[in-house]
Amino acid sequence: MGKTILVVEDDSQVRRLYAKVLGEEGYHLTLAEGAADGCALLASGSYDLVITDFQLGDGTGAAVMEAARGIKTILITGSVQRDELEALALRYGLAACFEKPFLLHELLSKIREAIG
């Protein structure tokens, strides 16, 4: 059975891209449009990995990362300074951090490293 990934991303085009690419890799996906949706799904579901953007329309990925404690998490951002990104990685024990733009094969590599 494939691993289950929660993707929290407010950009619908990016969500569709994740759904296509990760679905083709055999992962089962749940897609959330924002922080509130992501946190609610985390409270009611079970996930092997969380991928969250930092800047979300209804808040930040910090709320998602807090709700995902104990679950391997990958943070994606285009708006966080390098030192703050490193602090977030340490605080939440992130599996990986990516600054936009990034290469999809690098994300896939980190996902495989984190959950197989």
Stockholm file with secondary structure:
# STOCKHOLM 1.0

chainA/1-116         MGKTILVVEDDSQVRRLYAKVLGEEGYHLTLAEGAADGCALLASGSYDLVITDFQLGDGTGAAVMEAARGIKTILITGSVQRDELEALALRYGLAACFEKPFLLHELLSKIREAIG
#=GR chainA/1-116 SS CCCEEEEECSCHHHHHHHHHHHHHTTCEEEEESSHHHHHHHHHHCCCSEEEEESEETTEEHHHHHHHTTTSEEEEEESSSCHHHHHHHHHHHTCSEEEESSCCHHHHHHHHHHHHC
#=GC SS_cons         CCCEEEEECSCHHHHHHHHHHHHHTTCEEEEESSHHHHHHHHHHCCCSEEEEESEETTEEHHHHHHHTTTSEEEEEESSSCHHHHHHHHHHHTCSEEEESSCCHHHHHHHHHHHHC
//
